[in-house]
Amino acid sequence: MVKEQATQRQKILILAAIPHGLRLDKEIREVEECIRRAVRRDMFDVDIRTAVRPQDIRRAIAEEKPQIVHFCGHGLEDGSLLLEDDGGQNKAVPPEGLTSLFELHADYVNCVLLNACHSVKSAEAISQHINYAIGMNQQIHDKSAIQFAQGFYDGLGYATSEIKNVFPRAFQEGLVAIKLENLSQAEIPVIKTKINIAQPQKPQEISSMDAISLIIAALGAGALAATKDTAGTAVKDAYQALKTLIKKKFSEQGKEDDSNIIDKNEKKLDSEAFKALLKEELINLGVDKDAEIIKLAQELLKQEKPEEFKAGKYNTQIAGDFKGVQGDVSGGTINQTIS
């Protein structure tokens, strides 16, 4: 569950390591300036540590207990972050080490931003324990990294009543900041979310992660099929029916203004950032508890992707009877039948 801290001050811990020509001082200044300009600026405290060694990071996080950790520096192609050792020389910290570190601090860290080249592997590893982790999938230029940080913290400081969506929204602001500068590197930042990671299941519960992923996969397949003349009527009808049921969920919760989120963003259904936003919305709507929606999503995928469906790719994790859906546990993957 995303930690909701709308009324609490948020501490941002900035960790800077080994400049080597990187304009880290400018990045730090931009972050501080964005926070000063923010509508909710009184909600943030910023603490900065420079020339950090592995033990400095470990101690800083334990001492400050930040909600947001921002690393700026070098990253290696294997996903490691480049820090310093006691002698001031390069010291690589692998994704596995970072995973273990943030596992210890998952109670209060909400988001980790690794503003360094090739850092997506570390972000993915960290997202096993932290709600949101952002990394770069290749080398990123200094100017692009700075523009992303500026946009991200602008977005973080905007007033919003939806604290659960603040990090995906801020991530989108960072991408827009890169695009507006025409820097052609907006595909490099990647956001990873904890809700992508499987969790142990309790009896009589359906895994919201697996069900939501199934539904979003069906929406993506349906949106793609709708653009093709060769797509069958049954697939298109199933796609429309699935969207109608989801819109009904929005209406039932008094969120009519948000009911067209899928129609307005059909071209973004393959975007990790949009999928993260959509997952949060669908979980809050409770669609993972709606057997009719799950059944329709599976039927759509069965028609549009029959080979993958037959191979069991779209099985959902279900234990016990659940509103017309039966299934039984078989290790990490659970086969189901829909009645």
VOPAGU-2260 file (C-alpha; in pm, 1 decimal, decimal comma):
REM VOPAGU-2260
SITE   aa  ch    i         X         Y         Z
SITE  MET   A    0       0,0       0,0       0,0
SITE  VAL   A    1     125,2     347,9     -80,6
SITE  LYS   A    2     196,3     538,1     236,2
SITE  GLU   A    3     -36,2     837,6     258,9
SITE  GLN   A    4     134,9    1133,0     420,8
SITE  ALA   A    5     -60,7    1426,6     285,8
SITE  THR   A    6     -48,2    1613,4     616,1
SITE  GLN   A    7     309,5    1528,2     715,0
SITE  ARG   A    8     629,4    1703,1     615,0
SITE  GLN   A    9     824,9    1515,6     351,1
SITE  LYS   A   10    1201,0    1493,3     385,1
SITE  ILE   A   11    1407,8    1477,8      65,6
SITE  LEU   A   12    1756,7    1334,8     107,5
SITE  ILE   A   13    1990,1    1427,1    -179,6
SITE  LEU   A   14    2301,0    1211,6    -214,8
SITE  ALA   A   15    2569,0    1334,3    -455,9
SITE  ALA   A   16    2874,6    1129,2    -546,7
SITE  ILE   A   17    3188,4    1178,1    -757,6
SITE  PRO   A   18    3120,0    1479,9    -980,5
SITE  HIS   A   19    3384,5    1394,5   -1248,0
SITE  GLY   A   20    3257,7    1672,5   -1471,6
SITE  LEU   A   21    2888,2    1622,2   -1389,1
SITE  ARG   A   22    2707,7    1941,2   -1295,7
SITE  LEU   A   23    2577,0    1803,1    -968,6
SITE  ASP   A   24    2594,5    2140,7    -795,7
SITE  LYS   A   25    2353,4    2279,4   -1055,6
SITE  GLU   A   26    2118,2    1982,0   -1017,1
SITE  ILE   A   27    2109,3    2031,7    -640,9
SITE  ARG   A   28    2044,2    2405,1    -681,4
SITE  GLU   A   29    1759,1    2332,9    -923,8
SITE  VAL   A   30    1598,5    2088,9    -679,3
SITE  GLU   A   31    1616,7    2340,4    -395,1
SITE  GLU   A   32    1476,5    2615,1    -618,8
SITE  CYS   A   33    1183,7    2395,2    -727,7
SITE  ILE   A   34    1097,3    2323,2    -366,1
SITE  ARG   A   35    1114,2    2693,8    -278,5
SITE  ARG   A   36     870,9    2773,7    -561,7
SITE  ALA   A   37     636,2    2484,5    -482,3
SITE  VAL   A   38     277,0    2549,1    -382,6
SITE  ARG   A   39     326,9    2301,9     -97,3
SITE  ARG   A   40     681,4    2417,7     -15,9
SITE  ASP   A   41     610,3    2411,0     357,5
SITE  MET   A   42     562,9    2033,9     325,4
SITE  PHE   A   43     926,3    1964,1     230,3
SITE  ASP   A   44    1263,6    1959,7     403,6
SITE  VAL   A   45    1580,9    1904,6     201,1
SITE  ASP   A   46    1898,4    1747,6     338,1
SITE  ILE   A   47    2209,7    1722,8     117,4
SITE  ARG   A   48    2509,0    1490,5     150,5
SITE  THR   A   49    2800,3    1511,8     -97,3
SITE  ALA   A   50    3101,5    1293,7    -184,6
SITE  VAL   A   51    2914,6    1002,2     -35,1
SITE  ARG   A   52    3063,0     660,7      42,7
SITE  PRO   A   53    2853,4     345,0      92,8
SITE  GLN   A   54    2860,0     388,0     470,3
SITE  ASP   A   55    2757,5     753,3     432,9
SITE  ILE   A   56    2442,7     654,7     241,6
SITE  ARG   A   57    2354,9     385,1     492,1
SITE  ARG   A   58    2397,8     620,0     787,4
SITE  ALA   A   59    2225,4     917,6     622,5
SITE  ILE   A   60    1908,7     723,0     543,7
SITE  ALA   A   61    1897,8     573,5     893,8
SITE  GLU   A   62    1955,0     911,9    1058,4
SITE  GLU   A   63    1725,9    1128,1     843,7
SITE  LYS   A   64    1444,7     876,7     772,6
SITE  PRO   A   65    1355,6    1048,8     442,8
SITE  GLN   A   66    1041,5     988,9     239,2
SITE  ILE   A   67    1228,7    1065,4     -84,9
SITE  VAL   A   68    1588,0     967,4    -163,5
SITE  HIS   A   69    1752,8    1136,2    -461,6
SITE  PHE   A   70    2087,5    1007,7    -590,5
SITE  CYS   A   71    2281,7    1206,2    -848,8
SITE  GLY   A   72    2610,2    1085,7    -989,9
SITE  HIS   A   73    2752,2     813,0   -1213,9
SITE  GLY   A   74    2596,0     478,0   -1299,5
SITE  LEU   A   75    2759,1     176,2   -1463,3
SITE  GLU   A   76    2612,5     -41,0   -1739,6
SITE  ASP   A   77    2550,8    -329,0   -1497,8
SITE  GLY   A   78    2320,4    -103,6   -1294,0
SITE  SER   A   79    2571,3     -27,1   -1018,3
SITE  LEU   A   80    2600,3     322,1    -872,9
SITE  LEU   A   81    2946,7     471,6    -850,2
SITE  LEU   A   82    3034,7     608,3    -506,6
SITE  GLU   A   83    3365,9     677,8    -332,7
SITE  ASP   A   84    3573,3     461,6    -101,8
SITE  ASP   A   85    3767,3     584,6     199,8
SITE  GLY   A   86    4054,8     686,7     -25,3
SITE  GLY   A   87    3838,6     891,0    -261,2
SITE  GLN   A   88    3853,7     629,2    -537,4
SITE  ASN   A   89    3564,6     484,7    -735,8
SITE  LYS   A   90    3349,5     232,8    -549,3
SITE  ALA   A   91    3072,8      48,4    -735,0
SITE  VAL   A   92    2761,1     -49,0    -539,4
SITE  PRO   A   93    2556,2    -319,1    -718,8
SITE  PRO   A   94    2173,7    -336,1    -736,3
SITE  GLU   A   95    2172,5    -622,1    -484,8
SITE  GLY   A   96    2337,5    -404,1    -222,2
SITE  LEU   A   97    2090,3    -122,1    -279,5
SITE  THR   A   98    1799,0    -366,2    -255,4
SITE  SER   A   99    1916,8    -484,5      85,6
SITE  LEU   A  100    1968,6    -126,3     200,0
SITE  PHE   A  101    1622,0      -3,5     110,1
SITE  GLU   A  102    1455,5    -316,1     245,1
SITE  LEU   A  103    1563,3    -189,5     587,7
SITE  HIS   A  104    1396,3     147,9     530,0
SITE  ALA   A  105    1075,3      49,6     349,7
SITE  ASP   A  106     862,1     173,7     641,3
SITE  TYR   A  107     919,4     540,1     555,9
SITE  VAL   A  108    1091,3     576,0     215,3
SITE  ASN   A  109     822,7     628,1     -50,0
SITE  CYS   A  110    1027,5     709,7    -357,9
SITE  VAL   A  111    1387,2     667,9    -475,2
SITE  LEU   A  112    1514,2     872,9    -771,0
SITE  LEU   A  113    1840,1     747,6    -922,0
SITE  ASN   A  114    1935,7    1032,1   -1153,8
SITE  ALA   A  115    2234,5     847,8   -1298,5
SITE  CYS   A  116    2312,0     665,2   -1623,5
SITE  HIS   A  117    2210,8     295,7   -1655,3
SITE  SER   A  118    2039,7     299,8   -1314,9
SITE  VAL   A  119    1712,5     128,5   -1415,5
SITE  LYS   A  120    1838,7    -212,9   -1293,6
SITE  SER   A  121    1893,9     -71,4    -949,1
SITE  ALA   A  122    1554,8     102,4    -959,0
SITE  GLU   A  123    1384,0    -224,3   -1049,5
SITE  ALA   A  124    1560,3    -404,4    -766,3
SITE  ILE   A  125    1474,2    -131,0    -516,0
SITE  SER   A  126    1105,9    -140,1    -621,2
SITE  GLN   A  127    1076,1    -480,5    -455,2
SITE  HIS   A  128    1057,1    -289,0    -127,8
SITE  ILE   A  129     989,3      78,5    -211,9
SITE  ASN   A  130     662,8     203,4    -363,4
SITE  TYR   A  131     825,8     404,1    -644,0
SITE  ALA   A  132    1178,6     386,4    -784,6
SITE  ILE   A  133    1298,0     585,9   -1086,1
SITE  GLY   A  134    1606,9     504,3   -1291,6
SITE  MET   A  135    1761,0     566,4   -1634,0
SITE  ASN   A  136    1763,7     289,9   -1895,9
SITE  GLN   A  137    2076,5     418,6   -2070,4
SITE  GLN   A  138    2324,1     703,7   -2062,4
SITE  ILE   A  139    2160,9    1040,6   -1997,3
SITE  HIS   A  140    2315,8    1379,7   -2066,9
SITE  ASP   A  141    2375,3    1620,1   -1781,1
SITE  LYS   A  142    2126,0    1873,9   -1917,6
SITE  SER   A  143    1853,9    1611,2   -1957,6
SITE  ALA   A  144    1913,9    1479,5   -1605,9
SITE  ILE   A  145    1886,7    1830,5   -1464,5
SITE  GLN   A  146    1571,2    1907,8   -1663,7
SITE  PHE   A  147    1411,4    1583,4   -1544,9
SITE  ALA   A  148    1492,8    1662,1   -1181,5
SITE  GLN   A  149    1353,8    2013,2   -1222,2
SITE  GLY   A  150    1028,2    1886,4   -1372,1
SITE  PHE   A  151     996,7    1605,6   -1116,8
SITE  TYR   A  152    1022,9    1837,6    -817,3
SITE  ASP   A  153     796,9    2097,1    -979,4
SITE  GLY   A  154     536,1    1821,8   -1007,6
SITE  LEU   A  155     600,2    1700,9    -654,7
SITE  GLY   A  156     527,4    2046,5    -520,6
SITE  TYR   A  157     195,2    2100,2    -698,0
SITE  ALA   A  158    -115,5    2103,5    -483,7
SITE  THR   A  159    -310,2    1779,0    -509,7
SITE  SER   A  160    -567,6    1592,7    -307,0
SITE  GLU   A  161    -442,4    1259,6    -442,8
SITE  ILE   A  162    -118,5    1198,1    -253,0
SITE  LYS   A  163    -114,4     838,4    -379,9
SITE  ASN   A  164     -66,9     963,9    -736,3
SITE  VAL   A  165     188,4    1234,3    -665,0
SITE  PHE   A  166     497,8    1037,0    -769,9
SITE  PRO   A  167     371,0     909,8   -1108,5
SITE  ARG   A  168     242,0    1264,5   -1171,2
SITE  ALA   A  169     579,3    1414,8   -1082,1
SITE  PHE   A  170     750,8    1156,5   -1306,1
SITE  GLN   A  171     536,7    1272,8   -1598,8
SITE  GLU   A  172     634,3    1633,4   -1525,1
SITE  GLY   A  173     998,9    1530,7   -1549,5
SITE  LEU   A  174     942,4    1373,8   -1891,5
SITE  VAL   A  175     759,7    1682,6   -2014,3
SITE  ALA   A  176    1045,7    1903,3   -1894,2
SITE  ILE   A  177    1287,9    1705,4   -2111,7
SITE  LYS   A  178    1055,9    1715,4   -2414,1
SITE  LEU   A  179     996,8    2089,6   -2389,9
SITE  GLU   A  180    1370,6    2146,7   -2410,1
SITE  ASN   A  181    1377,6    1928,7   -2724,2
SITE  LEU   A  182    1649,0    1711,4   -2573,5
SITE  SER   A  183    1528,9    1383,6   -2731,7
SITE  GLN   A  184    1593,5    1180,1   -2416,8
SITE  ALA   A  185    1244,2    1158,5   -2269,0
SITE  GLU   A  186    1239,7     779,3   -2314,8
SITE  ILE   A  187    1535,5     729,8   -2080,1
SITE  PRO   A  188    1375,3     783,4   -1735,2
SITE  VAL   A  189    1172,6     481,0   -1621,9
SITE  ILE   A  190     946,9     444,2   -1317,0
SITE  LYS   A  191     913,6     112,5   -1135,1
SITE  THR   A  192     640,1      45,6    -882,8
SITE  LYS   A  193     616,4    -191,9    -591,8
SITE  ILE   A  194     270,3    -309,8    -701,8
SITE  ASN   A  195     442,6    -496,8    -986,6
SITE  ILE   A  196     599,8    -733,2    -732,3
SITE  ALA   A  197     416,1   -1050,8    -629,2
SITE  GLN   A  198     313,7   -1075,2    -265,9
SITE  PRO   A  199     209,5   -1385,0     -64,1
SITE  GLN   A  200    -163,6   -1443,2     -90,0
SITE  LYS   A  201    -410,4   -1480,9     196,6
SITE  PRO   A  202    -701,5   -1727,3     180,3
SITE  GLN   A  203   -1021,9   -1598,8      18,0
SITE  GLU   A  204    -838,0   -1305,9    -146,3
SITE  ILE   A  205    -755,8   -1228,7    -506,0
SITE  SER   A  206    -416,6   -1073,6    -574,7
SITE  SER   A  207    -487,9    -711,9    -665,3
SITE  MET   A  208    -153,5    -695,5    -843,1
SITE  ASP   A  209    -221,5    -989,8   -1071,4
SITE  ALA   A  210    -583,5    -899,2   -1138,2
SITE  ILE   A  211    -500,7    -537,7   -1215,6
SITE  SER   A  212    -212,9    -640,2   -1443,6
SITE  LEU   A  213    -448,8    -877,6   -1624,7
SITE  ILE   A  214    -708,4    -604,4   -1675,5
SITE  ILE   A  215    -451,3    -352,8   -1800,9
SITE  ALA   A  216    -309,0    -614,7   -2039,6
SITE  ALA   A  217    -660,8    -668,6   -2173,7
SITE  LEU   A  218    -716,0    -294,8   -2214,5
SITE  GLY   A  219    -387,4    -263,9   -2402,5
SITE  ALA   A  220    -472,3    -555,8   -2630,5
SITE  GLY   A  221    -821,1    -418,3   -2690,7
SITE  ALA   A  222    -697,1     -67,6   -2768,4
SITE  LEU   A  223    -448,9    -207,6   -3020,7
SITE  ALA   A  224    -712,4    -431,8   -3178,3
SITE  ALA   A  225    -953,1    -139,0   -3211,7
SITE  THR   A  226    -708,0      31,6   -3449,9
SITE  LYS   A  227    -693,0    -267,3   -3685,2
SITE  ASP   A  228    -943,4    -339,0   -3959,6
SITE  THR   A  229    -858,5    -709,2   -3930,0
SITE  ALA   A  230    -964,2    -733,0   -3566,3
SITE  GLY   A  231   -1278,5    -936,7   -3505,5
SITE  THR   A  232   -1603,2    -783,1   -3390,0
SITE  ALA   A  233   -1602,2   -1000,0   -3077,3
SITE  VAL   A  234   -1269,7    -853,4   -2961,8
SITE  LYS   A  235   -1381,9    -495,9   -3023,1
SITE  ASP   A  236   -1712,4    -559,2   -2847,3
SITE  ALA   A  237   -1534,6    -715,4   -2550,0
SITE  TYR   A  238   -1302,2    -414,3   -2530,5
SITE  GLN   A  239   -1592,9    -169,7   -2530,6
SITE  ALA   A  240   -1777,1    -377,6   -2271,4
SITE  LEU   A  241   -1468,8    -384,8   -2046,9
SITE  LYS   A  242   -1432,8      -6,8   -2066,7
SITE  THR   A  243   -1804,7      35,3   -1994,1
SITE  LEU   A  244   -1780,8    -173,6   -1677,3
SITE  ILE   A  245   -1480,6      25,4   -1556,8
SITE  LYS   A  246   -1659,2     354,1   -1631,0
SITE  LYS   A  247   -1949,6     225,0   -1424,8
SITE  LYS   A  248   -1710,6     171,6   -1134,2
SITE  PHE   A  249   -1597,3     534,6   -1158,6
SITE  SER   A  250   -1960,0     652,6   -1160,2
SITE  GLU   A  251   -2053,0     437,3    -862,8
SITE  GLN   A  252   -1782,2     612,0    -660,2
SITE  GLY   A  253   -1880,0     961,1    -774,1
SITE  LYS   A  254   -1580,2    1000,1   -1005,2
SITE  GLU   A  255   -1761,4    1069,1   -1331,7
SITE  ASP   A  256   -1497,5    1326,9   -1430,6
SITE  ASP   A  257   -1232,6    1052,3   -1430,2
SITE  SER   A  258   -1441,4     789,5   -1608,0
SITE  ASN   A  259   -1293,0     864,3   -1950,6
SITE  ILE   A  260    -931,7     821,5   -1840,8
SITE  ILE   A  261    -890,1     514,4   -2063,8
SITE  ASP   A  262   -1053,0     669,7   -2371,9
SITE  LYS   A  263    -837,1     980,8   -2336,1
SITE  ASN   A  264    -515,6     785,2   -2293,4
SITE  GLU   A  265    -556,7     482,2   -2520,8
SITE  LYS   A  266    -226,4     557,8   -2693,4
SITE  LYS   A  267     -49,7     556,5   -2355,8
SITE  LEU   A  268    -157,7     208,1   -2248,7
SITE  ASP   A  269     193,0      80,7   -2326,2
SITE  SER   A  270     356,4     355,8   -2117,7
SITE  GLU   A  271     496,8     237,4   -1782,9
SITE  ALA   A  272     422,9     575,4   -1627,2
SITE  PHE   A  273      58,6     575,8   -1735,5
SITE  LYS   A  274      13,8     212,0   -1636,8
SITE  ALA   A  275     139,6     299,4   -1288,3
SITE  LEU   A  276    -121,4     575,2   -1263,8
SITE  LEU   A  277    -395,9     352,2   -1403,0
SITE  LYS   A  278    -310,3      68,3   -1163,9
SITE  GLU   A  279    -354,1     300,2    -867,3
SITE  GLU   A  280    -691,2     417,0    -998,5
SITE  LEU   A  281    -817,0      64,3   -1070,2
SITE  ILE   A  282    -707,5     -65,1    -730,0
SITE  ASN   A  283    -889,5     222,5    -560,6
SITE  LEU   A  284   -1200,8     143,0    -764,6
SITE  GLY   A  285   -1186,8    -217,4    -645,9
SITE  VAL   A  286   -1192,9    -370,7    -994,3
SITE  ASP   A  287    -961,7    -644,6    -865,2
SITE  LYS   A  288   -1259,6    -764,3    -659,1
SITE  ASP   A  289   -1502,3    -764,0    -953,3
SITE  ALA   A  290   -1534,9   -1111,8   -1105,5
SITE  GLU   A  291   -1731,3    -978,3   -1403,7
SITE  ILE   A  292   -1450,5    -743,0   -1504,8
SITE  ILE   A  293   -1184,6   -1009,9   -1452,1
SITE  LYS   A  294   -1382,5   -1260,3   -1656,8
SITE  LEU   A  295   -1434,2   -1013,6   -1940,9
SITE  ALA   A  296   -1063,9    -923,0   -1942,1
SITE  GLN   A  297    -970,9   -1289,1   -1969,2
SITE  GLU   A  298   -1220,9   -1349,0   -2247,3
SITE  LEU   A  299   -1075,8   -1057,1   -2443,2
SITE  LEU   A  300    -720,5   -1189,2   -2403,7
SITE  LYS   A  301    -833,4   -1539,8   -2492,3
SITE  GLN   A  302    -963,7   -1409,0   -2825,6
SITE  GLU   A  303    -684,8   -1162,7   -2902,9
SITE  LYS   A  304    -386,8   -1359,1   -2770,5
SITE  PRO   A  305    -496,8   -1725,4   -2783,3
SITE  GLU   A  306    -148,2   -1880,5   -2775,6
SITE  GLU   A  307     -36,1   -1678,9   -2473,5
SITE  PHE   A  308    -368,5   -1746,3   -2303,2
SITE  LYS   A  309    -338,8   -2119,7   -2366,9
SITE  ALA   A  310      13,5   -2116,2   -2222,8
SITE  GLY   A  311    -127,9   -1977,6   -1896,6
SITE  LYS   A  312      25,7   -1631,1   -1920,4
SITE  TYR   A  313    -300,1   -1467,4   -1814,8
SITE  ASN   A  314    -384,5   -1686,6   -1517,3
SITE  THR   A  315    -470,4   -1482,6   -1211,2
SITE  GLN   A  316    -387,7   -1561,7    -850,7
SITE  ILE   A  317    -705,8   -1659,4    -669,8
SITE  ALA   A  318    -764,8   -1857,7    -349,9
SITE  GLY   A  319   -1108,6   -2001,6    -279,1
SITE  ASP   A  320   -1442,8   -1894,8    -423,4
SITE  PHE   A  321   -1466,0   -1529,8    -517,8
SITE  LYS   A  322   -1786,1   -1383,7    -664,0
SITE  GLY   A  323   -1832,5   -1649,9    -929,6
SITE  VAL   A  324   -1462,1   -1721,2    -977,8
SITE  GLN   A  325   -1306,9   -2040,7    -845,3
SITE  GLY   A  326    -941,6   -2138,2    -828,8
SITE  ASP   A  327    -685,5   -2322,7    -622,3
SITE  VAL   A  328    -334,3   -2245,7    -514,1
SITE  SER   A  329     -46,0   -2422,7    -688,0
SITE  GLY   A  330     272,5   -2252,2    -573,7
SITE  GLY   A  331     336,1   -1904,1    -710,1
SITE  THR   A  332     103,6   -1949,1   -1008,4
SITE  ILE   A  333    -262,3   -2027,7    -958,0
SITE  ASN   A  334    -484,4   -2179,5   -1223,1
SITE  GLN   A  335    -842,2   -2058,5   -1234,2
SITE  THR   A  336   -1170,5   -2133,4   -1403,1
SITE  ILE   A  337   -1446,0   -1879,1   -1444,2
SITE  SER   A  338   -1805,4   -1984,3   -1391,8
